[in-house]
Amino acid sequence: MLAHLLSLPLLFAPPAEDAPRAEAEAEPEAGEFGELEVDPNPRSDPSESASGGYGTLAPLPNYSDGSSDEQPAEFGELEPTPDKPPRKQQEVGFEEPEDFGPFFEPEPASELKFPGDAHRPDRNKPFASVAGGMFCFVEDSVCGSALIADADVGVGVNMITSDRGLDVPYTQFRVRGGLMLRPLRLAKKRWHPWGVGVVASWSLGSGSITATSRDPTEALIDVTETDPIRSWRVALVNQIWLSQKRNALHLDFTLGGVNSSVLDASGRYWGTHAEAALGFGGWGGLYIAGDFLDSDTRVFIGMRGHGIATGPLIALIVLGLVAGGVAL
Amino acid sequence: MTTAWLLALVLGFGPPSLDEAEAPAPAPAVPAEVEAQPTPEPEPEPESEQPTSLSKASAAELEAARQPPAPELESSGPPWYTEDDIDRLRARYDIRPDPRVEPRKPKWRCLIPDPVCGFGVELTATTAYAYRFRQGDISVEGAYFDWSSARIAYDLWVNFPAHTQTIGAYKFTRLTLGPKVAMVASDNQDLWGNFGIALRYWFGVKKWSPALEFSSALSFKLIGERAGMTAPQRSPVGITADIGVSVGGWGAIIVGGQYDTPLAREELPEKFRVSAGGQVFVGFRGNILWGAPAAAAVGTHIAIQRRLPDQP
């Protein structure tokens, strides 16, 4: 009796959720691989909104690239969306370098900026550059080629490798010019740390102290001072930029020849010139260099500055001396 | 038993499941007691007249529903959150409110040092009174020379931001460090070169904020006068340093000194030796772009070459 009463309300209960499945089981669809237990392609009710109602009929905002172009099937059938033109690839942006490492990473993306950077002369392109940085009058990490024009002061030692002179301090003033190229930057149209160039320089340095007698058997008593050392140099520069940042550091390795006087010998002689430098963008650089000639070696360190900056300083110095009555 | 029967009966007349309903409009979850109270009839909202499914929507309604968001999505860009959103987010995590600073323009497009600038290149001219001294012949007791002179220096500073302060969405330079190279002149047609490091600490980020400047460098003589002739001079490596207070990067009052290392090896003849010397100085160093520091330096240089007698 009790069971009978309990079964009565069940007759008025809503149908179970798997009622359609039960109907499907009643008429099994025979296939090659047996009966299908679950419909792999359930039919969607076109009147049922997956987004939850009429107010959210429009596609939900999705800021990821490309996803907004793909409309759901129920919307696409109503009105096909016009094909958008393919997006133009950005030429400037993040480029993952092949030599990925601590020194070659580009400038990190950051929301923090110096307010003054928006007003800098080099905010959009390298300072004093033409053709979008293909040539720069001041070196920059993104330049395809650059002018070298700087002046420097240096101090070191003049080492006389024979016994016909004395090792004494050496100071010099130098001007330098040349051209730097970034071959892979120009060829592949992307950033690359390597650069190569040719430079020439002229320097005026303090003279040597040498013996008046060439006889090595004589004692080094009667010594004299030579004229100031004037040297010409022509050299090849290999350059490695340490980052893609504007005004980044770079290493310059220079190897070439030097033409200079040697002690008190008549004539000029060729020797070897070598230099290693750390540059600060194109505006300055610290260097250690050497001129290696027969019996006469000069090793010196110093700092150079681009001619745009050092030129006015030199002009002011010369103006003060000349206007002050100094005969240079 | 009676209770179980009644429970089963209630379940039998329960509402049908949502699967069978034809997309009913969402009913407000209002208790029955509240619903039974006589409440004023709410005005029908515009949304209530809209169809509840796509099949009942007209083509014009579909078009109106789809089109408006698209242009906003195309034209909108970062930031994706409004300022109010950011304020609520910062308040939620107990972060002080965004100051939303509107920074000023830099002075002379960052050619004059400014806290709103990062990397910078700077040319300065120094005009200073210098008390110079030099050791005399060491074989003579008390051989010592000192005289009043002037120091003229032209510096190139390459400033890198070494420490910054973040205010809002901007960062401001508080400390710059970088290499410097300079040429220094004085009487006797003396000319030194030096290179070293320069430091500037800003006490604020405003246009006229003061700053502490310190520079030190290796110093060496380049040119001097000998027997009435101006010629390159050799020199051991000395040192120079100065400290000063700047106003807005335009100029600074500095105090410093320089020491010229002697070259006094015994095997060198006396005429090739270099005596120990130096100077202490106090003066003004300013950026040459606004003219006055450069004019003062050149004028002083000319004056000391013409007026000061040659020193021993």
Boltz contact constraints between the chains, C-beta under 6 A:
constraints:
  - contact:
      token1: [A, 5]
      token2: [B, 5]
      max_distance: 6.0
  - contact:
      token1: [A, 6]
      token2: [B, 8]
      max_distance: 6.0
  - contact:
      token1: [A, 9]
      token2: [B, 8]
      max_distance: 6.0
  - contact:
      token1: [A, 9]
      token2: [B, 9]
      max_distance: 6.0
  - contact:
      token1: [A, 9]
      token2: [B, 11]
      max_distance: 6.0
  - contact:
      token1: [A, 9]
      token2: [B, 12]
      max_distance: 6.0
  - contact:
      token1: [A, 12]
      token2: [B, 12]
      max_distance: 6.0
  - contact:
      token1: [A, 13]
      token2: [B, 12]
      max_distance: 6.0
  - contact:
      token1: [A, 14]
      token2: [B, 16]
      max_distance: 6.0
  - contact:
      token1: [A, 14]
      token2: [B, 17]
      max_distance: 6.0
  - contact:
      token1: [A, 47]
      token2: [B, 53]
      max_distance: 6.0
  - contact:
      token1: [A, 47]
      token2: [B, 54]
      max_distance: 6.0
  - contact:
      token1: [A, 47]
      token2: [B, 55]
      max_distance: 6.0
  - contact:
      token1: [A, 54]
      token2: [B, 50]
      max_distance: 6.0
  - contact:
      token1: [A, 57]
      token2: [B, 65]
      max_distance: 6.0
  - contact:
      token1: [A, 58]
      token2: [B, 65]
      max_distance: 6.0
  - contact:
      token1: [A, 58]
      token2: [B, 66]
      max_distance: 6.0
  - contact:
      token1: [A, 58]
      token2: [B, 69]
      max_distance: 6.0
  - contact:
      token1: [A, 61]
      token2: [B, 73]
      max_distance: 6.0
  - contact:
      token1: [A, 111]
      token2: [B, 169]
      max_distance: 6.0
  - contact:
      token1: [A, 112]
      token2: [B, 166]
      max_distance: 6.0
  - contact:
      token1: [A, 112]
      token2: [B, 171]
      max_distance: 6.0
  - contact:
      token1: [A, 114]
      token2: [B, 117]
      max_distance: 6.0
  - contact:
      token1: [A, 114]
      token2: [B, 118]
      max_distance: 6.0
  - contact:
      token1: [A, 115]
      token2: [B, 103]
      max_distance: 6.0
  - contact:
      token1: [A, 115]
      token2: [B, 116]
      max_distance: 6.0
  - contact:
      token1: [A, 115]
      token2: [B, 170]
      max_distance: 6.0
  - contact:
      token1: [A, 116]
      token2: [B, 106]
      max_distance: 6.0
  - contact:
      token1: [A, 116]
      token2: [B, 110]
      max_distance: 6.0
  - contact:
      token1: [A, 116]
      token2: [B, 114]
      max_distance: 6.0
  - contact:
      token1: [A, 116]
      token2: [B, 116]
      max_distance: 6.0
  - contact:
      token1: [A, 116]
      token2: [B, 117]
      max_distance: 6.0
  - contact:
      token1: [A, 119]
      token2: [B, 105]
      max_distance: 6.0
  - contact:
      token1: [A, 119]
      token2: [B, 106]
      max_distance: 6.0
  - contact:
      token1: [A, 119]
      token2: [B, 109]
      max_distance: 6.0
  - contact:
      token1: [A, 120]
      token2: [B, 109]
      max_distance: 6.0
  - contact:
      token1: [A, 120]
      token2: [B, 110]
      max_distance: 6.0
  - contact:
      token1: [A, 121]
      token2: [B, 109]
      max_distance: 6.0
  - contact:
      token1: [A, 153]
      token2: [B, 193]
      max_distance: 6.0
  - contact:
      token1: [A, 155]
      token2: [B, 220]
      max_distance: 6.0
  - contact:
      token1: [A, 155]
      token2: [B, 237]
      max_distance: 6.0
  - contact:
      token1: [A, 168]
      token2: [B, 234]
      max_distance: 6.0
  - contact:
      token1: [A, 169]
      token2: [B, 234]
      max_distance: 6.0
  - contact:
      token1: [A, 169]
      token2: [B, 235]
      max_distance: 6.0
  - contact:
      token1: [A, 169]
      token2: [B, 236]
      max_distance: 6.0
  - contact:
      token1: [A, 171]
      token2: [B, 220]
      max_distance: 6.0
  - contact:
      token1: [A, 171]
      token2: [B, 222]
      max_distance: 6.0
  - contact:
      token1: [A, 171]
      token2: [B, 234]
      max_distance: 6.0
  - contact:
      token1: [A, 171]
      token2: [B, 235]
      max_distance: 6.0
  - contact:
      token1: [A, 173]
      token2: [B, 222]
      max_distance: 6.0
  - contact:
      token1: [A, 204]
      token2: [B, 232]
      max_distance: 6.0
  - contact:
      token1: [A, 206]
      token2: [B, 232]
      max_distance: 6.0
  - contact:
      token1: [A, 206]
      token2: [B, 234]
      max_distance: 6.0
  - contact:
      token1: [A, 209]
      token2: [B, 272]
      max_distance: 6.0
  - contact:
      token1: [A, 228]
      token2: [B, 232]
      max_distance: 6.0
  - contact:
      token1: [A, 247]
      token2: [B, 119]
      max_distance: 6.0
  - contact:
      token1: [A, 280]
      token2: [B, 158]
      max_distance: 6.0
  - contact:
      token1: [A, 283]
      token2: [B, 121]
      max_distance: 6.0
  - contact:
      token1: [A, 283]
      token2: [B, 158]
      max_distance: 6.0
  - contact:
      token1: [A, 284]
      token2: [B, 158]
      max_distance: 6.0
  - contact:
      token1: [A, 284]
      token2: [B, 179]
      max_distance: 6.0
  - contact:
      token1: [A, 303]
      token2: [B, 179]
      max_distance: 6.0
  - contact:
      token1: [A, 303]
      token2: [B, 181]
      max_distance: 6.0
  - contact:
      token1: [A, 303]
      token2: [B, 195]
      max_distance: 6.0
  - contact:
      token1: [A, 305]
      token2: [B, 156]
      max_distance: 6.0
  - contact:
      token1: [A, 305]
      token2: [B, 181]
      max_distance: 6.0
  - contact:
      token1: [A, 309]
      token2: [B, 123]
      max_distance: 6.0
  - contact:
      token1: [A, 309]
      token2: [B, 156]
      max_distance: 6.0
  - contact:
      token1: [A, 313]
      token2: [B, 154]
      max_distance: 6.0
  - contact:
      token1: [A, 316]
      token2: [B, 154]
      max_distance: 6.0
  - contact:
      token1: [A, 316]
      token2: [B, 298]
      max_distance: 6.0
  - contact:
      token1: [A, 317]
      token2: [B, 183]
      max_distance: 6.0
  - contact:
      token1: [A, 319]
      token2: [B, 298]
      max_distance: 6.0
  - contact:
      token1: [A, 320]
      token2: [B, 298]
      max_distance: 6.0
  - contact:
      token1: [A, 320]
      token2: [B, 301]
      max_distance: 6.0
  - contact:
      token1: [A, 320]
      token2: [B, 302]
      max_distance: 6.0
  - contact:
      token1: [A, 323]
      token2: [B, 302]
      max_distance: 6.0
  - contact:
      token1: [A, 324]
      token2: [B, 302]
      max_distance: 6.0
  - contact:
      token1: [A, 324]
      token2: [B, 305]
      max_distance: 6.0
  - contact:
      token1: [A, 324]
      token2: [B, 306]
      max_distance: 6.0
  - contact:
      token1: [A, 325]
      token2: [B, 305]
      max_distance: 6.0
  - contact:
      token1: [A, 325]
      token2: [B, 306]
      max_distance: 6.0
  - contact:
      token1: [A, 326]
      token2: [B, 189]
      max_distance: 6.0
  - contact:
      token1: [A, 326]
      token2: [B, 230]
      max_distance: 6.0
  - contact:
      token1: [A, 326]
      token2: [B, 305]
      max_distance: 6.0
